[in-house]
Amino acid sequence: MIVKLRPGESEAQKNKLAERIAQAVTDVLGYGEESVSVAMEEVEARDWAEKVYKPDIVGKPDQLYKKPGYDLSELP
């Protein structure tokens, strides 16, 4: 699992998020903890449209299970 987020979150916050994501995967899908990895990819706000929104949200609608509450016109 790769989480894309804007820079600025603390290591503690990222670790807590990774733990909760891993726990959700094990709970919901029944996978063992050893089968789950979580990475954080920081993306600057100015790059979000090109590096995240267009390729991952617009470009892969059939793979997107949770859509964001914003659209391209709201990005810098």
N, CA, C, O and CB atoms as a CASP TS submission, in Angstrom:
PFRMAT TS
TARGET T0000
AUTHOR 0000-0000-0000
METHOD Language model
MODEL 1
PARENT N/A
ATOM      1  N   MET     1       0.852  -1.152   0.000  1.00  0.00           N
ATOM      2  CA  MET     1       0.000   0.000   0.000  1.00  0.00           C
ATOM      3  C   MET     1       0.905   1.223   0.000  1.00  0.00           C
ATOM      4  O   MET     1       1.821   1.328   0.816  1.00  0.00           O
ATOM      5  CB  MET     1      -0.974  -0.007   1.215  1.00  0.00           C
ATOM      6  N   ILE     2       0.648   2.133  -0.906  1.00  0.00           N
ATOM      7  CA  ILE     2       1.409   3.382  -0.957  1.00  0.00           C
ATOM      8  C   ILE     2       0.444   4.532  -0.685  1.00  0.00           C
ATOM      9  O   ILE     2      -0.559   4.695  -1.379  1.00  0.00           O
ATOM     10  CB  ILE     2       2.130   3.561  -2.344  1.00  0.00           C
ATOM     11  N   VAL     3       0.762   5.314   0.322  1.00  0.00           N
ATOM     12  CA  VAL     3      -0.046   6.471   0.694  1.00  0.00           C
ATOM     13  C   VAL     3       0.658   7.711   0.169  1.00  0.00           C
ATOM     14  O   VAL     3       1.832   7.935   0.466  1.00  0.00           O
ATOM     15  CB  VAL     3      -0.263   6.552   2.247  1.00  0.00           C
ATOM     16  N   LYS     4      -0.045   8.507  -0.599  1.00  0.00           N
ATOM     17  CA  LYS     4       0.522   9.762  -1.093  1.00  0.00           C
ATOM     18  C   LYS     4      -0.056  10.890  -0.249  1.00  0.00           C
ATOM     19  O   LYS     4      -1.271  11.004  -0.092  1.00  0.00           O
ATOM     20  CB  LYS     4       0.215   9.978  -2.624  1.00  0.00           C
ATOM     21  N   LEU     5       0.825  11.714   0.286  1.00  0.00           N
ATOM     22  CA  LEU     5       0.402  12.792   1.160  1.00  0.00           C
ATOM     23  C   LEU     5       1.321  13.985   0.995  1.00  0.00           C
ATOM     24  O   LEU     5       2.431  13.868   0.476  1.00  0.00           O
ATOM     25  CB  LEU     5       0.376  12.333   2.616  1.00  0.00           C
ATOM     26  N   ARG     6       0.850  15.115   1.436  1.00  0.00           N
ATOM     27  CA  ARG     6       1.667  16.320   1.379  1.00  0.00           C
ATOM     28  C   ARG     6       2.692  16.291   2.501  1.00  0.00           C
ATOM     29  O   ARG     6       2.429  15.721   3.560  1.00  0.00           O
ATOM     30  CB  ARG     6       0.791  17.589   1.473  1.00  0.00           C
ATOM     31  N   PRO     7       3.859  16.899   2.287  1.00  0.00           N
ATOM     32  CA  PRO     7       4.891  16.932   3.320  1.00  0.00           C
ATOM     33  C   PRO     7       4.409  17.677   4.565  1.00  0.00           C
ATOM     34  O   PRO     7       3.528  18.534   4.493  1.00  0.00           O
ATOM     35  CB  PRO     7       6.161  17.586   2.778  1.00  0.00           C
ATOM     36  N   GLY     8       4.999  17.336   5.692  1.00  0.00           N
ATOM     37  CA  GLY     8       4.708  18.082   6.912  1.00  0.00           C
ATOM     38  C   GLY     8       4.211  17.235   8.064  1.00  0.00           C
ATOM     39  O   GLY     8       4.220  17.690   9.208  1.00  0.00           O
ATOM     40  N   GLU     9       3.781  16.024   7.794  1.00  0.00           N
ATOM     41  CA  GLU     9       3.329  15.162   8.885  1.00  0.00           C
ATOM     42  C   GLU     9       4.548  14.606   9.622  1.00  0.00           C
ATOM     43  O   GLU     9       5.590  14.360   9.015  1.00  0.00           O
ATOM     44  CB  GLU     9       2.431  14.003   8.346  1.00  0.00           C
ATOM     45  N   SER    10       4.412  14.417  10.903  1.00  0.00           N
ATOM     46  CA  SER    10       5.535  13.915  11.706  1.00  0.00           C
ATOM     47  C   SER    10       5.745  12.420  11.451  1.00  0.00           C
ATOM     48  O   SER    10       4.864  11.728  10.940  1.00  0.00           O
ATOM     49  CB  SER    10       5.285  14.174  13.216  1.00  0.00           C
ATOM     50  N   GLU    11       6.913  11.953  11.814  1.00  0.00           N
ATOM     51  CA  GLU    11       7.202  10.526  11.707  1.00  0.00           C
ATOM     52  C   GLU    11       6.239   9.727  12.576  1.00  0.00           C
ATOM     53  O   GLU    11       5.811   8.638  12.195  1.00  0.00           O
ATOM     54  CB  GLU    11       8.659  10.234  12.111  1.00  0.00           C
ATOM     55  N   ALA    12       5.903  10.262  13.733  1.00  0.00           N
ATOM     56  CA  ALA    12       4.958   9.581  14.626  1.00  0.00           C
ATOM     57  C   ALA    12       3.594   9.443  13.959  1.00  0.00           C
ATOM     58  O   ALA    12       2.967   8.387  14.046  1.00  0.00           O
ATOM     59  CB  ALA    12       4.822  10.346  15.960  1.00  0.00           C
ATOM     60  N   GLN    13       3.129  10.494  13.298  1.00  0.00           N
ATOM     61  CA  GLN    13       1.844  10.444  12.602  1.00  0.00           C
ATOM     62  C   GLN    13       1.876   9.429  11.468  1.00  0.00           C
ATOM     63  O   GLN    13       0.930   8.662  11.292  1.00  0.00           O
ATOM     64  CB  GLN    13       1.473  11.827  12.059  1.00  0.00           C
ATOM     65  N   LYS    14       2.962   9.421  10.696  1.00  0.00           N
ATOM     66  CA  LYS    14       3.074   8.485   9.589  1.00  0.00           C
ATOM     67  C   LYS    14       3.147   7.045  10.098  1.00  0.00           C
ATOM     68  O   LYS    14       2.548   6.147   9.508  1.00  0.00           O
ATOM     69  CB  LYS    14       4.305   8.813   8.738  1.00  0.00           C
ATOM     70  N   ASN    15       3.868   6.828  11.174  1.00  0.00           N
ATOM     71  CA  ASN    15       3.933   5.479  11.752  1.00  0.00           C
ATOM     72  C   ASN    15       2.570   5.021  12.259  1.00  0.00           C
ATOM     73  O   ASN    15       2.184   3.868  12.064  1.00  0.00           O
ATOM     74  CB  ASN    15       4.951   5.438  12.894  1.00  0.00           C
ATOM     75  N   LYS    16       1.843   5.927  12.910  1.00  0.00           N
ATOM     76  CA  LYS    16       0.509   5.583  13.414  1.00  0.00           C
ATOM     77  C   LYS    16      -0.439   5.268  12.257  1.00  0.00           C
ATOM     78  O   LYS    16      -1.217   4.317  12.332  1.00  0.00           O
ATOM     79  CB  LYS    16      -0.061   6.736  14.271  1.00  0.00           C
ATOM     80  N   LEU    17      -0.375   6.055  11.202  1.00  0.00           N
ATOM     81  CA  LEU    17      -1.203   5.807  10.021  1.00  0.00           C
ATOM     82  C   LEU    17      -0.858   4.458   9.407  1.00  0.00           C
ATOM     83  O   LEU    17      -1.754   3.686   9.067  1.00  0.00           O
ATOM     84  CB  LEU    17      -1.022   6.928   8.980  1.00  0.00           C
ATOM     85  N   ALA    18       0.421   4.168   9.264  1.00  0.00           N
ATOM     86  CA  ALA    18       0.849   2.888   8.697  1.00  0.00           C
ATOM     87  C   ALA    18       0.353   1.717   9.543  1.00  0.00           C
ATOM     88  O   ALA    18      -0.098   0.709   9.000  1.00  0.00           O
ATOM     89  CB  ALA    18       2.378   2.841   8.581  1.00  0.00           C
ATOM     90  N   GLU    19       0.433   1.844  10.853  1.00  0.00           N
ATOM     91  CA  GLU    19      -0.052   0.783  11.744  1.00  0.00           C
ATOM     92  C   GLU    19      -1.554   0.567  11.566  1.00  0.00           C
ATOM     93  O   GLU    19      -2.017  -0.572  11.511  1.00  0.00           O
ATOM     94  CB  GLU    19       0.262   1.127  13.214  1.00  0.00           C
ATOM     95  N   ARG    20      -2.307   1.654  11.478  1.00  0.00           N
ATOM     96  CA  ARG    20      -3.773   1.532  11.335  1.00  0.00           C
ATOM     97  C   ARG    20      -4.164   0.961   9.974  1.00  0.00           C
ATOM     98  O   ARG    20      -5.106   0.173   9.883  1.00  0.00           O
ATOM     99  CB  ARG    20      -4.443   2.902  11.530  1.00  0.00           C
ATOM    100  N   ILE    21      -3.461   1.345   8.933  1.00  0.00           N
ATOM    101  CA  ILE    21      -3.740   0.785   7.614  1.00  0.00           C
ATOM    102  C   ILE    21      -3.444  -0.711   7.623  1.00  0.00           C
ATOM    103  O   ILE    21      -4.251  -1.508   7.143  1.00  0.00           O
ATOM    104  CB  ILE    21      -2.906   1.501   6.522  1.00  0.00           C
ATOM    105  N   ALA    22      -2.291  -1.092   8.166  1.00  0.00           N
ATOM    106  CA  ALA    22      -1.922  -2.509   8.232  1.00  0.00           C
ATOM    107  C   ALA    22      -2.948  -3.293   9.041  1.00  0.00           C
ATOM    108  O   ALA    22      -3.314  -4.407   8.665  1.00  0.00           O
ATOM    109  CB  ALA    22      -0.521  -2.676   8.848  1.00  0.00           C
ATOM    110  N   GLN    23      -3.410  -2.726  10.138  1.00  0.00           N
ATOM    111  CA  GLN    23      -4.408  -3.400  10.960  1.00  0.00           C
ATOM    112  C   GLN    23      -5.719  -3.562  10.204  1.00  0.00           C
ATOM    113  O   GLN    23      -6.360  -4.610  10.288  1.00  0.00           O
ATOM    114  CB  GLN    23      -4.641  -2.628  12.256  1.00  0.00           C
ATOM    115  N   ALA    24      -6.121  -2.534   9.467  1.00  0.00           N
ATOM    116  CA  ALA    24      -7.361  -2.621   8.676  1.00  0.00           C
ATOM    117  C   ALA    24      -7.248  -3.704   7.609  1.00  0.00           C
ATOM    118  O   ALA    24      -8.200  -4.450   7.380  1.00  0.00           O
ATOM    119  CB  ALA    24      -7.681  -1.262   8.015  1.00  0.00           C
ATOM    120  N   VAL    25      -6.103  -3.795   6.961  1.00  0.00           N
ATOM    121  CA  VAL    25      -5.910  -4.823   5.933  1.00  0.00           C
ATOM    122  C   VAL    25      -6.005  -6.214   6.559  1.00  0.00           C
ATOM    123  O   VAL    25      -6.650  -7.102   6.002  1.00  0.00           O
ATOM    124  CB  VAL    25      -4.541  -4.642   5.224  1.00  0.00           C
ATOM    125  N   THR    26      -5.373  -6.403   7.697  1.00  0.00           N
ATOM    126  CA  THR    26      -5.428  -7.720   8.341  1.00  0.00           C
ATOM    127  C   THR    26      -6.846  -8.030   8.815  1.00  0.00           C
ATOM    128  O   THR    26      -7.307  -9.164   8.686  1.00  0.00           O
ATOM    129  CB  THR    26      -4.445  -7.783   9.529  1.00  0.00           C
ATOM    130  N   ASP    27      -7.540  -7.032   9.360  1.00  0.00           N
ATOM    131  CA  ASP    27      -8.907  -7.247   9.852  1.00  0.00           C
ATOM    132  C   ASP    27      -9.898  -7.524   8.719  1.00  0.00           C
ATOM    133  O   ASP    27     -10.684  -8.468   8.798  1.00  0.00           O
ATOM    134  CB  ASP    27      -9.369  -6.034  10.648  1.00  0.00           C
ATOM    135  N   VAL    28      -9.862  -6.716   7.686  1.00  0.00           N
ATOM    136  CA  VAL    28     -10.854  -6.790   6.613  1.00  0.00           C
ATOM    137  C   VAL    28     -10.572  -7.931   5.638  1.00  0.00           C
ATOM    138  O   VAL    28     -11.484  -8.655   5.239  1.00  0.00           O
ATOM    139  CB  VAL    28     -10.898  -5.475   5.858  1.00  0.00           C
ATOM    140  N   LEU    29      -9.313  -8.084   5.262  1.00  0.00           N
ATOM    141  CA  LEU    29      -8.970  -9.076   4.245  1.00  0.00           C
ATOM    142  C   LEU    29      -8.461 -10.390   4.821  1.00  0.00           C
ATOM    143  O   LEU    29      -8.346 -11.385   4.105  1.00  0.00           O
ATOM    144  CB  LEU    29      -7.938  -8.512   3.324  1.00  0.00           C
ATOM    145  N   GLY    30      -8.160 -10.392   6.101  1.00  0.00           N
ATOM    146  CA  GLY    30      -7.692 -11.610   6.737  1.00  0.00           C
ATOM    147  C   GLY    30      -6.241 -11.961   6.422  1.00  0.00           C
ATOM    148  O   GLY    30      -5.815 -13.094   6.649  1.00  0.00           O
ATOM    149  N   TYR    31      -5.485 -11.008   5.908  1.00  0.00           N
ATOM    150  CA  TYR    31      -4.074 -11.252   5.621  1.00  0.00           C
ATOM    151  C   TYR    31      -3.280 -11.208   6.918  1.00  0.00           C
ATOM    152  O   TYR    31      -3.655 -10.518   7.866  1.00  0.00           O
ATOM    153  CB  TYR    31      -3.525 -10.216   4.608  1.00  0.00           C
ATOM    154  N   GLY    32      -2.188 -11.945   6.950  1.00  0.00           N
ATOM    155  CA  GLY    32      -1.288 -11.860   8.093  1.00  0.00           C
ATOM    156  C   GLY    32      -0.500 -10.563   8.049  1.00  0.00           C
ATOM    157  O   GLY    32      -0.272  -9.994   6.981  1.00  0.00           O
ATOM    158  N   GLU    33      -0.090 -10.108   9.213  1.00  0.00           N
ATOM    159  CA  GLU    33       0.698  -8.875   9.328  1.00  0.00           C
ATOM    160  C   GLU    33       1.942  -8.920   8.435  1.00  0.00           C
ATOM    161  O   GLU    33       2.379  -7.895   7.911  1.00  0.00           O
ATOM    162  CB  GLU    33       1.111  -8.642  10.790  1.00  0.00           C
ATOM    163  N   GLU    34       2.501 -10.112   8.270  1.00  0.00           N
ATOM    164  CA  GLU    34       3.712 -10.270   7.456  1.00  0.00           C
ATOM    165  C   GLU    34       3.463 -10.017   5.969  1.00  0.00           C
ATOM    166  O   GLU    34       4.412  -9.879   5.197  1.00  0.00           O
ATOM    167  CB  GLU    34       4.279 -11.663   7.642  1.00  0.00           C
ATOM    168  N   SER    35       2.212  -9.958   5.570  1.00  0.00           N
ATOM    169  CA  SER    35       1.863  -9.765   4.161  1.00  0.00           C
ATOM    170  C   SER    35       1.580  -8.316   3.795  1.00  0.00           C
ATOM    171  O   SER    35       1.285  -8.013   2.638  1.00  0.00           O
ATOM    172  CB  SER    35       0.668 -10.597   3.821  1.00  0.00           C
ATOM    173  N   VAL    36       1.666  -7.429   4.760  1.00  0.00           N
ATOM    174  CA  VAL    36       1.275  -6.037   4.541  1.00  0.00           C
ATOM    175  C   VAL    36       2.480  -5.114   4.667  1.00  0.00           C
ATOM    176  O   VAL    36       3.237  -5.187   5.635  1.00  0.00           O
ATOM    177  CB  VAL    36       0.181  -5.621   5.537  1.00  0.00           C
ATOM    178  N   SER    37       2.647  -4.243   3.669  1.00  0.00           N
ATOM    179  CA  SER    37       3.651  -3.182   3.760  1.00  0.00           C
ATOM    180  C   SER    37       2.969  -1.859   3.450  1.00  0.00           C
ATOM    181  O   SER    37       2.043  -1.800   2.640  1.00  0.00           O
ATOM    182  CB  SER    37       4.853  -3.439   2.783  1.00  0.00           C
ATOM    183  N   VAL    38       3.429  -0.811   4.095  1.00  0.00           N
ATOM    184  CA  VAL    38       2.854   0.516   3.888  1.00  0.00           C
ATOM    185  C   VAL    38       4.000   1.501   3.691  1.00  0.00           C
ATOM    186  O   VAL    38       4.911   1.583   4.514  1.00  0.00           O
ATOM    187  CB  VAL    38       1.942   0.942   5.092  1.00  0.00           C
ATOM    188  N   ALA    39       3.942   2.246   2.592  1.00  0.00           N
ATOM    189  CA  ALA    39       4.940   3.275   2.300  1.00  0.00           C
ATOM    190  C   ALA    39       4.246   4.631   2.216  1.00  0.00           C
ATOM    191  O   ALA    39       3.064   4.724   1.886  1.00  0.00           O
ATOM    192  CB  ALA    39       5.701   2.960   0.975  1.00  0.00           C
ATOM    193  N   MET    40       5.000   5.667   2.519  1.00  0.00           N
ATOM    194  CA  MET    40       4.494   7.030   2.420  1.00  0.00           C
ATOM    195  C   MET    40       5.281   7.755   1.329  1.00  0.00           C
ATOM    196  O   MET    40       6.512   7.765   1.343  1.00  0.00           O
ATOM    197  CB  MET    40       4.605   7.780   3.794  1.00  0.00           C
ATOM    198  N   GLU    41       4.569   8.352   0.397  1.00  0.00           N
ATOM    199  CA  GLU    41       5.200   9.140  -0.660  1.00  0.00           C
ATOM    200  C   GLU    41       4.731  10.580  -0.516  1.00  0.00           C
ATOM    201  O   GLU    41       3.557  10.883  -0.728  1.00  0.00           O
ATOM    202  CB  GLU    41       4.860   8.573  -2.083  1.00  0.00           C
ATOM    203  N   GLU    42       5.642  11.454  -0.161  1.00  0.00           N
ATOM    204  CA  GLU    42       5.304  12.862   0.017  1.00  0.00           C
ATOM    205  C   GLU    42       5.325  13.585  -1.328  1.00  0.00           C
ATOM    206  O   GLU    42       6.261  13.437  -2.114  1.00  0.00           O
ATOM    207  CB  GLU    42       6.279  13.533   1.006  1.00  0.00           C
ATOM    208  N   VAL    43       4.280  14.364  -1.575  1.00  0.00           N
ATOM    209  CA  VAL    43       4.146  15.110  -2.829  1.00  0.00           C
ATOM    210  C   VAL    43       3.789  16.546  -2.473  1.00  0.00           C
ATOM    211  O   VAL    43       2.820  16.798  -1.756  1.00  0.00           O
ATOM    212  CB  VAL    43       3.059  14.468  -3.777  1.00  0.00           C
ATOM    213  N   GLU    44       4.574  17.476  -2.977  1.00  0.00           N
ATOM    214  CA  GLU    44       4.314  18.900  -2.734  1.00  0.00           C
ATOM    215  C   GLU    44       2.964  19.301  -3.319  1.00  0.00           C
ATOM    216  O   GLU    44       2.531  18.751  -4.331  1.00  0.00           O
ATOM    217  CB  GLU    44       5.439  19.771  -3.340  1.00  0.00           C
ATOM    218  N   ALA    45       2.305  20.257  -2.680  1.00  0.00           N
ATOM    219  CA  ALA    45       0.993  20.724  -3.138  1.00  0.00           C
ATOM    220  C   ALA    45       1.041  21.182  -4.588  1.00  0.00           C
ATOM    221  O   ALA    45       0.115  20.911  -5.351  1.00  0.00           O
ATOM    222  CB  ALA    45       0.494  21.862  -2.250  1.00  0.00           C
ATOM    223  N   ARG    46       2.099  21.867  -4.974  1.00  0.00           N
ATOM    224  CA  ARG    46       2.210  22.383  -6.347  1.00  0.00           C
ATOM    225  C   ARG    46       2.323  21.265  -7.383  1.00  0.00           C
ATOM    226  O   ARG    46       2.056  21.482  -8.564  1.00  0.00           O
ATOM    227  CB  ARG    46       3.418  23.306  -6.462  1.00  0.00           C
ATOM    228  N   ASP    47       2.717  20.076  -6.943  1.00  0.00           N
ATOM    229  CA  ASP    47       2.883  18.932  -7.842  1.00  0.00           C
ATOM    230  C   ASP    47       1.724  17.935  -7.789  1.00  0.00           C
ATOM    231  O   ASP    47       1.698  16.968  -8.551  1.00  0.00           O
ATOM    232  CB  ASP    47       4.161  18.220  -7.512  1.00  0.00           C
ATOM    233  N   TRP    48       0.768  18.171  -6.891  1.00  0.00           N
ATOM    234  CA  TRP    48      -0.291  17.200  -6.639  1.00  0.00           C
ATOM    235  C   TRP    48      -1.106  16.866  -7.887  1.00  0.00           C
ATOM    236  O   TRP    48      -1.403  15.698  -8.138  1.00  0.00           O
ATOM    237  CB  TRP    48      -1.207  17.720  -5.565  1.00  0.00           C
ATOM    238  N   ALA    49      -1.465  17.871  -8.662  1.00  0.00           N
ATOM    239  CA  ALA    49      -2.296  17.641  -9.854  1.00  0.00           C
ATOM    240  C   ALA    49      -1.593  16.710 -10.840  1.00  0.00           C
ATOM    241  O   ALA    49      -2.201  15.763 -11.339  1.00  0.00           O
ATOM    242  CB  ALA    49      -2.633  18.980 -10.544  1.00  0.00           C
ATOM    243  N   GLU    50      -0.326  16.973 -11.120  1.00  0.00           N
ATOM    244  CA  GLU    50       0.405  16.186 -12.114  1.00  0.00           C
ATOM    245  C   GLU    50       0.879  14.831 -11.602  1.00  0.00           C
ATOM    246  O   GLU    50       0.909  13.858 -12.356  1.00  0.00           O
ATOM    247  CB  GLU    50       1.584  16.964 -12.595  1.00  0.00           C
ATOM    248  N   LYS    51       1.249  14.760 -10.324  1.00  0.00           N
ATOM    249  CA  LYS    51       1.829  13.516  -9.795  1.00  0.00           C
ATOM    250  C   LYS    51       0.821  12.592  -9.123  1.00  0.00           C
ATOM    251  O   LYS    51       1.081  11.401  -8.950  1.00  0.00           O
ATOM    252  CB  LYS    51       2.906  13.848  -8.815  1.00  0.00           C
ATOM    253  N   VAL    52      -0.335  13.146  -8.743  1.00  0.00           N
ATOM    254  CA  VAL    52      -1.329  12.316  -8.046  1.00  0.00           C
ATOM    255  C   VAL    52      -2.687  12.366  -8.729  1.00  0.00           C
ATOM    256  O   VAL    52      -3.200  11.337  -9.169  1.00  0.00           O
ATOM    257  CB  VAL    52      -1.469  12.765  -6.594  1.00  0.00           C
ATOM    258  N   TYR    53      -3.273  13.558  -8.821  1.00  0.00           N
ATOM    259  CA  TYR    53      -4.654  13.661  -9.291  1.00  0.00           C
ATOM    260  C   TYR    53      -4.849  13.118 -10.704  1.00  0.00           C
ATOM    261  O   TYR    53      -5.712  12.271 -10.933  1.00  0.00           O
ATOM    262  CB  TYR    53      -5.099  15.096  -9.242  1.00  0.00           C
ATOM    263  N   LYS    54      -4.059  13.598 -11.636  1.00  0.00           N
ATOM    264  CA  LYS    54      -4.248  13.164 -13.027  1.00  0.00           C
ATOM    265  C   LYS    54      -3.915  11.684 -13.232  1.00  0.00           C
ATOM    266  O   LYS    54      -4.721  10.967 -13.825  1.00  0.00           O
ATOM    267  CB  LYS    54      -3.388  14.010 -13.952  1.00  0.00           C
ATOM    268  N   PRO    55      -2.760  11.200 -12.767  1.00  0.00           N
ATOM    269  CA  PRO    55      -2.452   9.791 -13.032  1.00  0.00           C
ATOM    270  C   PRO    55      -3.230   8.794 -12.184  1.00  0.00           C
ATOM    271  O   PRO    55      -3.607   7.732 -12.678  1.00  0.00           O
ATOM    272  CB  PRO    55      -1.006   9.561 -12.823  1.00  0.00           C
ATOM    273  N   ASP    56      -3.476   9.115 -10.920  1.00  0.00           N
ATOM    274  CA  ASP    56      -4.066   8.129 -10.014  1.00  0.00           C
ATOM    275  C   ASP    56      -5.576   8.238  -9.848  1.00  0.00           C
ATOM    276  O   ASP    56      -6.242   7.236  -9.587  1.00  0.00           O
ATOM    277  CB  ASP    56      -3.432   8.251  -8.684  1.00  0.00           C
ATOM    278  N   ILE    57      -6.116   9.426  -9.995  1.00  0.00           N
ATOM    279  CA  ILE    57      -7.549   9.622  -9.785  1.00  0.00           C
ATOM    280  C   ILE    57      -8.279   9.671 -11.129  1.00  0.00           C
ATOM    281  O   ILE    57      -9.214   8.906 -11.363  1.00  0.00           O
ATOM    282  CB  ILE    57      -7.809  10.918  -8.982  1.00  0.00           C
ATOM    283  N   VAL    58      -7.848  10.567 -12.000  1.00  0.00           N
ATOM    284  CA  VAL    58      -8.466  10.656 -13.318  1.00  0.00           C
ATOM    285  C   VAL    58      -8.071   9.463 -14.188  1.00  0.00           C
ATOM    286  O   VAL    58      -8.894   8.916 -14.921  1.00  0.00           O
ATOM    287  CB  VAL    58      -8.070  11.969 -14.007  1.00  0.00           C
ATOM    288  N   GLY    59      -6.813   9.074 -14.098  1.00  0.00           N
ATOM    289  CA  GLY    59      -6.293   8.036 -14.981  1.00  0.00           C
ATOM    290  C   GLY    59      -6.645   6.608 -14.629  1.00  0.00           C
ATOM    291  O   GLY    59      -6.477   5.714 -15.459  1.00  0.00           O
ATOM    292  N   LYS    60      -7.131   6.367 -13.416  1.00  0.00           N
ATOM    293  CA  LYS    60      -7.439   4.992 -13.001  1.00  0.00           C
ATOM    294  C   LYS    60      -8.786   4.916 -12.277  1.00  0.00           C
ATOM    295  O   LYS    60      -8.850   4.425 -11.150  1.00  0.00           O
ATOM    296  CB  LYS    60      -6.325   4.448 -12.090  1.00  0.00           C
ATOM    297  N   PRO    61      -9.842   5.386 -12.897  1.00  0.00           N
ATOM    298  CA  PRO    61     -11.136   5.421 -12.201  1.00  0.00           C
ATOM    299  C   PRO    61     -11.651   4.043 -11.790  1.00  0.00           C
ATOM    300  O   PRO    61     -12.358   3.928 -10.789  1.00  0.00           O
ATOM    301  CB  PRO    61     -12.159   6.086 -13.079  1.00  0.00           C
ATOM    302  N   ASP    62     -11.314   3.005 -12.538  1.00  0.00           N
ATOM    303  CA  ASP    62     -11.793   1.665 -12.212  1.00  0.00           C
ATOM    304  C   ASP    62     -11.058   1.057 -11.013  1.00  0.00           C
ATOM    305  O   ASP    62     -11.505   0.051 -10.462  1.00  0.00           O
ATOM    306  CB  ASP    62     -11.642   0.757 -13.419  1.00  0.00           C
ATOM    307  N   GLN    63      -9.943   1.653 -10.607  1.00  0.00           N
ATOM    308  CA  GLN    63      -9.188   1.168  -9.446  1.00  0.00           C
ATOM    309  C   GLN    63      -9.437   2.011  -8.198  1.00  0.00           C
ATOM    310  O   GLN    63      -8.950   1.669  -7.121  1.00  0.00           O
ATOM    311  CB  GLN    63      -7.703   1.154  -9.761  1.00  0.00           C
ATOM    312  N   LEU    64     -10.175   3.088  -8.324  1.00  0.00           N
ATOM    313  CA  LEU    64     -10.379   4.039  -7.238  1.00  0.00           C
ATOM    314  C   LEU    64     -11.634   3.676  -6.435  1.00  0.00           C
ATOM    315  O   LEU    64     -12.745   3.704  -6.964  1.00  0.00           O
ATOM    316  CB  LEU    64     -10.492   5.475  -7.796  1.00  0.00           C
ATOM    317  N   TYR    65     -11.451   3.340  -5.176  1.00  0.00           N
ATOM    318  CA  TYR    65     -12.581   2.961  -4.323  1.00  0.00           C
ATOM    319  C   TYR    65     -13.020   4.081  -3.393  1.00  0.00           C
ATOM    320  O   TYR    65     -14.131   4.039  -2.866  1.00  0.00           O
ATOM    321  CB  TYR    65     -12.223   1.747  -3.507  1.00  0.00           C
ATOM    322  N   LYS    66     -12.188   5.060  -3.185  1.00  0.00           N
ATOM    323  CA  LYS    66     -12.547   6.226  -2.374  1.00  0.00           C
ATOM    324  C   LYS    66     -12.093   7.464  -3.136  1.00  0.00           C
ATOM    325  O   LYS    66     -10.897   7.721  -3.270  1.00  0.00           O
ATOM    326  CB  LYS    66     -11.893   6.165  -0.934  1.00  0.00           C
ATOM    327  N   LYS    67     -13.061   8.226  -3.632  1.00  0.00           N
ATOM    328  CA  LYS    67     -12.746   9.431  -4.383  1.00  0.00           C
ATOM    329  C   LYS    67     -12.526  10.605  -3.429  1.00  0.00           C
ATOM    330  O   LYS    67     -13.148  10.668  -2.369  1.00  0.00           O
ATOM    331  CB  LYS    67     -13.871   9.751  -5.386  1.00  0.00           C
ATOM    332  N   PRO    68     -11.645  11.533  -3.800  1.00  0.00           N
ATOM    333  CA  PRO    68     -11.430  12.701  -2.938  1.00  0.00           C
ATOM    334  C   PRO    68     -12.604  13.662  -3.022  1.00  0.00           C
ATOM    335  O   PRO    68     -13.408  13.605  -3.953  1.00  0.00           O
ATOM    336  CB  PRO    68     -10.132  13.423  -3.323  1.00  0.00           C
ATOM    337  N   GLY    69     -12.688  14.529  -2.053  1.00  0.00           N
ATOM    338  CA  GLY    69     -13.765  15.511  -1.999  1.00  0.00           C
ATOM    339  C   GLY    69     -13.393  16.832  -2.652  1.00  0.00           C
ATOM    340  O   GLY    69     -13.949  17.874  -2.305  1.00  0.00           O
ATOM    341  N   TYR    70     -12.471  16.799  -3.581  1.00  0.00           N
ATOM    342  CA  TYR    70     -12.060  17.988  -4.319  1.00  0.00           C
ATOM    343  C   TYR    70     -11.913  17.599  -5.782  1.00  0.00           C
ATOM    344  O   TYR    70     -11.884  16.416  -6.122  1.00  0.00           O
ATOM    345  CB  TYR    70     -10.724  18.586  -3.752  1.00  0.00           C
ATOM    346  N   ASP    71     -11.819  18.616  -6.652  1.00  0.00           N
ATOM    347  CA  ASP    71     -11.572  18.304  -8.055  1.00  0.00           C
ATOM    348  C   ASP    71     -10.377  19.112  -8.549  1.00  0.00           C
ATOM    349  O   ASP    71      -9.833  19.945  -7.824  1.00  0.00           O
ATOM    350  CB  ASP    71     -12.828  18.595  -8.918  1.00  0.00           C
ATOM    351  N   LEU    72      -9.990  18.863  -9.757  1.00  0.00           N
ATOM    352  CA  LEU    72      -8.792  19.445 -10.338  1.00  0.00           C
ATOM    353  C   LEU    72      -8.805  20.976 -10.287  1.00  0.00           C
ATOM    354  O   LEU    72      -7.755  21.594 -10.107  1.00  0.00           O
ATOM    355  CB  LEU    72      -8.640  18.979 -11.769  1.00  0.00           C
ATOM    356  N   SER    73      -9.963  21.586 -10.440  1.00  0.00           N
ATOM    357  CA  SER    73     -10.042  23.048 -10.460  1.00  0.00           C
ATOM    358  C   SER    73      -9.672  23.675  -9.114  1.00  0.00           C
ATOM    359  O   SER    73      -9.392  24.872  -9.053  1.00  0.00           O
ATOM    360  CB  SER    73     -11.441  23.481 -10.854  1.00  0.00           C
ATOM    361  N   GLU    74      -9.668  22.895  -8.047  1.00  0.00           N
ATOM    362  CA  GLU    74      -9.332  23.409  -6.715  1.00  0.00           C
ATOM    363  C   GLU    74      -7.869  23.289  -6.366  1.00  0.00           C
ATOM    364  O   GLU    74      -7.449  23.740  -5.301  1.00  0.00           O
ATOM    365  CB  GLU    74     -10.130  22.698  -5.686  1.00  0.00           C
ATOM    366  N   LEU    75      -7.080  22.686  -7.248  1.00  0.00           N
ATOM    367  CA  LEU    75      -5.663  22.462  -6.968  1.00  0.00           C
ATOM    368  C   LEU    75      -4.812  23.612  -7.492  1.00  0.00           C
ATOM    369  O   LEU    75      -5.185  24.287  -8.452  1.00  0.00           O
ATOM    370  CB  LEU    75      -5.198  21.142  -7.587  1.00  0.00           C
ATOM    371  N   PRO    76      -3.650  23.831  -6.843  1.00  0.00           N
ATOM    372  CA  PRO    76      -2.760  24.901  -7.315  1.00  0.00           C
ATOM    373  C   PRO    76      -2.157  24.596  -8.669  1.00  0.00           C
ATOM    374  O   PRO    76      -1.388  25.399  -9.198  1.00  0.00           O
ATOM    375  CB  PRO    76      -1.651  25.137  -6.315  1.00  0.00           C
TER
END
